[in-house]
Amino acid sequence: MNCSLLIKQIYNTMTESEKKIAEYLFNNSSEVYKFSASQLATITETSAASVVRFSRKLGFKGFQEFKIALAKDESISNEVVEYDYIDTNDTIKEVMLKISNKNVQSINDTVTLLDEKNIEEAVNIIQNAKNIYIFGVGQSALIGMDLQYKLIRIHKNVMMSLDSHTQISMSANMSEGDVAIGISYSGKTKEVYNSLIKAKEKGAKCVTITKFGNNPIASLGDIKIQVPSVEKDLRVGAISSRIAQLTVIDILFIGVAKDNFSTVDKYLKETRSMVGELKLK
């Protein structure tokens, strides 16, 4: 995992002492491997306990494990060019470059942050689910519809509706053996939250897809999949978050499809053939 990216994702949730450590790391990452926790604490005017807490907050057992991960992180010292801001005076060429670069950055950051074990577990429960129910509102609903279409093509029993009231009704009919997939970039969409609460009451497993960090919807996930927090500029943020979520959807779909590819290939060919008959000659 890219340590620099991980630190940026949770920076706003850090204490003042932890932020001092983070800021030192951003500017001096190549030096950190030389220090003990107490030495880094002296340099950053914090405490050894703060350094250890900082490391654990990032998901490491302690400062030593964090240093090892940091040493492996070859890109931490590289400047990442930000493409969030689109100016009204930009030419179409500049818009093309900014959007394409931001999309590439979003995909790379998403893959960096994804937990391989979580993805494997999500693929397994989707693969073995009796029924799959997808919940999302607004843009996240469109992401959910894309996943529904993909899974239907490989013979999975999937339910999704663009109407949030219908989604809530669907959740009331779930049972053990079913899987609920809740998609919400903010992690705070009330309709999705309520649907997942009901799904858990019914004994269904829940997979959540949200932005990185603690949020109400992620707290309900038996499996939590999180994408980078990329919405810094509202004019392009929604584009970046959509690309991040679609990347996760594609990974889950291919993960499910590849496990029984001979059968899946037959389903894909049949659906492609039927759709092909509708095309104009």
Order of alpha helices (4+ residues) and beta strands (2+ residues): alpha-alpha-alpha-alpha-alpha-alpha-alpha-beta-alpha-beta-alpha-beta-alpha-beta-beta-alpha-alpha
